[in-house]
Amino acid sequence: MAASSLATLRSKIESDLRGRVASPFAYRNRNAFELVSTGIAEMDALVGGLPRGAMTEICGAACSGRTSFLLSALASRTAEGEVCALVDARDNFDPLTGDAAGIALGKLLWVRCQNIEQALRATDLLIQASGFGMVAVDLSDVPARTARQVPLNAWFRFRRAVEDTPTILLLLEQEPHAKTCASLVVRLEAGEARWTEASASCYPFAKLLRGFSVRTDVVRSRIQMPEKRVVNIRERTQPKMAVPLGGVFETEMIWRSR
């Protein structure tokens, strides 16, 4: 095919896709993301941060640190002035706890749902609306059997919708049902608990839970880590590992007197 014919064909394709695809012939590295802090230093060192324009999936059993991760991530983003949305599939979010964790509630849109169907519809609308620094979808208390029934094309549609946008799509579940579509999948597991003596208690042997350690395992990561960061992590784990596989961070309980 002559060069002039190729140029004509290229021009026609670009014209037909104008307004739908910005640069159809430009190469895009789909593993290179802008990373922002999770609000947890140990997690940032482990995975680099939360990728914009991609889906991140955090999974784990009850009391595995999922809520602590969610609160930290929302606090980190709203502290930077970003407007975030929380799709609460089972209406479990506590604004008082969120405020104590540092979330700027004035920057948070809280969507209270009663089931997973409402949560998925709300997520679709929020992503299409754009303008959010983070859209967090909390399916933590949705039974794994129910979450497993979500069609795979729904996760693909969400991933495609946030590509090339500054939005972070954060998904919290018991099991990684969307890992095929997620750029980062991390599993959390509760570790050793920390206790302290309860002050002014009528029960002399009473103790308060102060927090617990959380073990993190990277199930999948498509994130290209900066070369310097990868070298530092190699030194902290095993010399032959190209990326870290696990780490530990600490949670802190928030107690209020009545």
N, C-alpha and C positions, 0 to 999 in steps of 0.2 A: 504494500500500500504506500502510495506517495506521501511525502511529508505534508503536502498541501491538503490531501484528503484527511490525514490524521488530525491536522489542525482544525479542519472544518468539523470533523466528528466531535472533537473535544469541545469546541465552541458550542455545538448544538446540545451536547450533554449538560454542559454548565448552564446553558440557558434554560433547559427543561427543568433542572433541579434548583434553579435560583429561588431563594426564599425558603427552601426545605433543607438543603444541604449547603453549608457554608463553603467548603472547599472539597469537592468530590475527588480531586486528584492529589490532594495533599496527604502525605503520610502522617498518621497519628499514632504515637506510641501509647497503647492502651494500658500499659503498666506504669506509666509515669503520672503521678497525681500530686496535687498540692496537698501537703499534710498539715494538719492543725492539732493542737494539743488535746489529749483526752481529759486533761485535768489531773492525771495521775502520772507522776514522773516515771515510775517503774514501767508503766504501760507504754509511755512514749519511747523509752529506751528500748523496749522489746519490739514494738511494731512500727515505730516511727511516728505514729499519730493516726488520726482519722483522715481518710482520703476524701477530698471533695470530688463531686461528680461520680460517686461510686456507692455501692452498698456494702455496709459493714454488718456482720452478723455476730452477735454475742449470745452464747448459749451456756446453759448450766442448770443444775437442779435448784430446788428451792433453797434459799439461804446460801447461795454460792457466790454472792457478791454482784449479781446482775443489777440490782437497784442502786447499789453504791456506784457502779460504773455509770449508769444512766444519769444519776444526779450530778456526778463529777463532770460528765461531758456537757450537760446542759448548763451547769454553772460556768464552765470554761467559755462556752460560746456566748452566753448572754452577758458575761463580764466584758467581752469584746464588743458589745453593742449589737450583736446579731439577734435578729428575731428568729425564734425557734418554734417548732410545733411538736406537741406530744400527743400521739394517738394512743389513748389508753383503752385497750380492748376490753378490760373488765372493770373499769372505773375504780382503780385502786390507788391512784396517785394522791399523796397527802401534801397539799400546798404548804402547810406549816413546816413539814420536814424539808421540803424543797427550798423554802426560804432560809431555814437554818443551814442548809448545805451550800448556800451562796447563789442560788438561782435568782436572777432578776425577774420576778414574776410578771412585771410589766412588759417584758420582752418574750413572754411565753404564751402561745396559744394552746390551751388544754382542751382536747377533743375527747369528751367522755362517751365511751361506747358501751354497749351491753353484750356484744358478741363479736366474733371474728369477721362476720360479713360486713357489719357496720364499719369495723376498723379498716378493712381493705378498701371499701368505697371511699372512706375519708382520706386514706393515704393517697389514692389515685387523684382525688380532687386537689389535695394540697401540693402534690408534686407538679401537677399540670398548672396550678396557679403560679408557681415559682415565687421567688422573693424570700425564701426561708434559708437561713444559714444551715439549719439542721431540721430534718423531719425524723423524729424518733417514734418507732412503732413498737409498743410494749405488748407483746403476746406472751409474756412470762407465765401468766396464770391460765392461759388457754391450754386445755389438755393436748398432749402431744398427738393423740389420735386425730383430733380435730384439725390441728395445724398441718398434719401430714396430708390432709385432703385438699389443701389449697393447690390449684392447678399450677404447674411449673411455668406456664406462659404468663401468669400474673407476676411472678418474680422477675421474669425476663422483661416484661413491660415496664415495671418499676425501674429496673436497672437502666434500660434504654432512655427512660424519661429524664433521669438525672445526669446522664452522660453529657459532658461539655457544659455543665452548669456548676455554680459554686455550692450547690446543696450537698450536704452529707445525709445519706439515708442510713439510719441506724436501726437495726432490727434486733429485738431481744426475744429469745425463745428458749424452750427447754432443750430442744434438739436442733441441729443445723439443717433445717428442711430446705433452705434456699441457698445452700453452699455452692451449687453449680453456677449461680448468678452473682454471688458475692465476691468482691475483690479481696476482702479480709474476713476470715472466720476465726474467732477465738472462743475457746471453751474455758469456763471458770469452774473452780472447785474449792469449796471451803476447806480451810486448814485449821490450825490450832487456835482455840478461842482464848481471849484474854479477859480475866475477871478482876474486880476490885471490891473492897469492902464497901457495903452500903452504909452511908453516913445517916445518922438520926433515924435508924430503923428500930422498930420494936422487936425485930427478930435478930438476935445476936449473931447468927450464922448466915445471915442473908448476904448475897453477893450480887453485884451488878455486872452485866456483860459490857465490857468496854469496846470490844471489837474482835476481829479475827483476821488471820492471814488468808489470802486468796491465792491459790495456785492458778496460773494462766498457761494455757497451751495453745499454740498457733496451729489450727487445723489446716488452714489454707491462707496463703498470702500471694497476691499478684503484684504487690507493691515493690517497686524498685527503690531500694534503700540507697541514700547517698553513700558514696564509697567510704568516706571517713567514718560514718556512723556504723557501717557494716564491720569495719576493722575493729572498732571499739567493742562491739558486741561479741565478736569472735574471741577477743581476749577474755571476756567475762564468762563465756560458756566453754565450748570445746574448740580447739584449734582448727579442726577440719570442717566445721559447720559453716556454711555460707550465710545462713540466716538463723536467728534464735528460734528455739522450739518451745521454750517455757520460761516463766519467771514468777515472782511472788510480789504482791503488794498488800498493804494493811488497810483494813477498814476501821472506822471509828463510829461508835454508837452515839446517838443524840438523845439525851434524856431531858425531860422537862418535869419540874415539880408542878403539881396542880395548884 
